[in-house]
C-alpha cells in the first residue's frame, strides 16, 4: 500500500481569479482554466486545483474558513489502490470515479482520495558551494533565478483537536510513518513511498483548520527569488525566511487568499525506514532562525522561553 505523496490538493476559495493570480505569482503553471476553476500542474505531475467554495462538486468542508477541501493521495500501482479500497471499505463508504480515483473521508471528516500516481522523475543542477577552505566552483556563477518555479508538493498541514485520530487513521490504516513529534503540538507523517521528512502534519490547534501547503523548490537561491518576487507583487509573509530544526527545511510562508499559507520549501531532510522518531519541544524544533517572531511567542510556557533564550539571546528581553 505504497502511498507516494499528494497527487492533488483541491481548494474551496472565495475568489477564483484572485487565487489564480496568487499561485501564478507563486510560480505554478496553469494546466487548465475556466471561469469556474483553475488546475495547476507541477513538474512532478501533482496538481493544485481552485474551485469556488460553493461549487457543488466540492465535498463538504472539514475546515472552518477557506483552504484545502480535499486531498487526493497518489499510490504506486493499481494493486495498492485495491488494498486501500479493501481496508477503508471495512468501516466507511468508498466510491470509485470513472478515472479510477477512490474517494472517502478520514476520521476527522476531511475528504480524501487515492489514485495511481506515476511521479515524473525530477532532476536538479549540481549545486557547487564555495566556503572558507573549500573552493569547488571555479570560473562560473551560480545558477540565477528570477522567480521560483516549484516542482513538487512536499506536504499539507491541517489543525485538529485530537491527535490520536490522526495516528490511528494515517499510521495504522494507511501505513504512514511517524517521523517526529512536537510535544502536545503535532505529529509529522511520511508517506510510505516518499523520502521527504513529512508529507502530512496534523497540528493540535483546538479546531478544524487548514494551515498550509508546502511546495518544493531547488535551493535557497530559488526560494529567495520566489519570496522577493511575491513581496514585489504585494503578497505578504508573517514570519519571513527561516529553517525548521525538526526537518532542516528552509521555508518562506506567504499568506494565501486561498486559505492558510503557501510555503516555499527547500533542503528538507530525506528519510527511510531506518529513521527513529524523536519528541521535540515545539518552539525549539520549529524555529531555528527567523526574521520575525510569530504572535504565539507572547504566551510561551517557561521551558520554551528558556530554550528560545538559549537559541536567541537577543530576544530574551522581548519574550516573556
N, C-alpha and C positions, 0 to 999 in steps of 0.2 A: 504494500500500500504506500508506494513512494510518492508523497506529495512533494512537488518541486518548486513551490513558490506561488506568489499571487499571479494569476493569469489576468484577471480583470477586477478593477475597483470601480464600482458604479455609484455615482454621486447624485443625490437629490438636491437641487440648488434653487435659489430664488430667481437668478438672472443668468440664463444660459450664455448669452452674448458676453456679459462681463466676465464670467468664469472662463469662457473660451479664451478671451484676451489674456487673462491671468496665466493660463497654462501655456499659451503660445509664448508669452514673455518669459515664462519659466524655462522654455526650451523644448517643449513637446511638439511633435509633428502631427498634424491633423490627418487622420486616415479617411474619415467620413464625416460630413457635417450637413445638417438640415436645420430648419428653423426650430425643430423640437429637440435635437440632441447633437452632441459632438463626441466623436470617438477618436481618441488619440492612440497611436500605436508606437511603442518604444522599440528600439533596435533588437532587444531580446525576444520580441514577439508578444509582450504583455500589453494591456490596454488600460486606459483611464477613460471612462465614459461619463458624460454630463447629461443629466435629464432634469427637467423642471420637477420640483418636489411634488407637484400634484399630478405628474404623469401617471396614468392608470397602469402602465406596465411595470412600475416600480413596486417592490414588495412593501409591506407595512414597515414603518420606521422602528428600529430598535432605539435609536438615539433621540435625545432632546435637541432640537435645532437642526442645523444643516450638517452635511457630512456624508460619508460613505454609507449608502443604504444596503449594499450587497457586496460581498467579496467572493469572487469565483477563484478557487484554488486549482492550480494545474497539477496533474498527475502524470506519471511517466508512461503509462500504457493503458490499453483497454482492460486488461486483466485487473489492474489496480482499481480502475473505475468500478468494476463489478464487485470487488471486495468492499469498497466503501459503501456502495449501494446496499449490499447484503448486511453490513454492520449497522448502518444507520436506520435501515428499514425495520429493525427489531423493535424500535420504540418511537418512531416518528414517521410522518408522511414524507416520502421522497418521490419527486417527479423527474421525468426524463424528457428534455426537449427533443425536437426533431433532429437537432445537430449533435445529440448525444450528451449534452450538458445535464448533470444532475442538479437538482435544486431542493433545498430543505432549509431548516433553521437550526441554529445551535441551541445550547441550553440557556442562553440569555434571551433568545428571541431574535438574534441577529440573522438576517438572511445570508446564507452561504450557498455556494455551488462548487461543482467539480467538473473538470473536463480534461481530456488528454491535451498535454502541453509539450510540444517538441520545441524546447527553447533554442533560439538561434545562438550559436557559439560566438561569443564576443572576443575581441582582441584589443590590446592596448599597446601603445608605443612604449618601448623600453625607457624607463624613467631614470636618467643619469643625473644624480645629485652630487654636486661638489660640496665638500665640507672641509674644515680645517684638518690638514694632514691627509686628505683623501680627494684627489683630483681625478675624476673619471670622465668628465665631459670636456673635450678639447676642441677648440676652433669651431664651435657652433653654439647657437642659442638653444634654450629650452623651447618646447612647443608653446606656441602662443594661442590663447583663447580669447575671442571677442565676446562670446556668450556661451553659457553652459548648454549642453545637449544631453540630458540624462539618457542612460542606456538601459536601465532596468528598474524594477520595483524591488527595493530591499525589504521593506516591511510596512505594516499598518498597525496603528495603535488605537485602542478603544479603552474607555473607562467603564467601571462597573462597581458594584458594592460588595461582591463576593468572589474572591479569587479561587476558592475551591471549585466553583463551577468550571472555570477555565481549565484548571488542572485535570479535573475528571473527564472533561469532554475532549480537549485537544491532545492531552498526553495519552490518556487511557483508551480513547476511542479512535483517534486519528494518528497516533504514533508520533506526534511532535515531540522533540527533545526539549527538556527544560535546560537552558544553558546557564542562566544566572537568576538570582532572586534579589530584588531590592526589598529590604526588610519592611514588611507591612505596607509596602507601596506598590509592588507589581512583580509580575513574572514574565521572563523572556523565553520565547519558544522558537526553536529552529525546526523548520520542516525537514522531514527525514531525507529528502532528496536534494537538499541545499547545503551549502557550506557557510553562508553568512552567519554572523553571530546570532541574529534573530530575524525571523520573518513575520513575527507577531508578538505584540506586547499588550498584556492586559494590565491596566493600572487601576489601583483601588482609589477611586475618586468619589465614591458615595452615591453616584448616579450614572445613568447611561449617557455616555459621551463618545463622540469621535474626536480624537486628539490630533493625529497627523498621519500623513503618508510620506514615506521616505523613498526618494528617487536617486539612484546612484550615478555619480559622475566619476571621471577618470582619476583626478588627483586634486590637490589643494588649489592649484592654479585655476583649473576649470571651475571649482567650487566658488572661488573668489570672483572670477569673471562673471559667473551667474549672479552672485549676491550683488555685485556692483551694478550690473545691468538692471536687475529687478528694482533696486532702490532708485536708479535714474528714471525708471518708468513710474515711480510713485508708490510702489508696494513697500510695506514696512516689515521690519523684524523687531521682535521684542527683546531678544537676547543677544543678537549678533553672532559672531563666529565663536565656536567652542569645540571642545573634544570631550567625548564621553569616556571616562576612565573605565567603565564596565566593559565596553566593546571596542575601545580605541577609536571609535568612529569620529571623524571630523564632521561638523554639522553647521548648517545655517538654516534656520527656520524662517519662513515667510508667512505672515498671516494671510489666509486664503479666503476669498469671498465664497468659495465652495464649502466652507466649514473647516474649523480647526486650522491646521497649518500644513504647508507643504515644505518638506525638508530636502535640501541638497545634502547628500552623504558621500563620503569618500574614506578610503583606507580603513574599512572595518575589519575586525578580526575574522579569520576563516577557521572553522571548527569541524571536527569529525567526531565519531562516537568514542574516541579516547578522552574527550574533554570531560572534566569533572565540574559540575555546577558549584558556584560559590554564593554565599549570602553577604550582601553589601549593606552598609548604611546608605540610605538613598542619596543624600546630597553628595557624599564623598564619591560615590560611584558615578553620579550623573554629571557633575561639573568638574572638569579638570582645569580649564581656564575659559573665562567668558568675558565679553566686553561690557556686559551689564548684568545686574542682579535681577532674578525673577522676583515677583511680588511675594511669593510664599516665604522668602527668606526673613521676612519681618517677624515671623512667629515660628522659629525653629525650636525643636527640643534641645536641651542642654548638650547632649552628646554631639549633635550635628553642629552646634555653634563651635564647640571645641575643635572638631575636625576641620571646619571652614577656617578657623583662626590659624590652625597649623598650616593649611594649604595656602591661604591668602592673608598673611598678617596685616596687609594694608587695609583690610576690611574689618579688622577686629573691632574698631570703634563704630562701624556702620550698622552691624547686625547685633541685635540683642536676642 
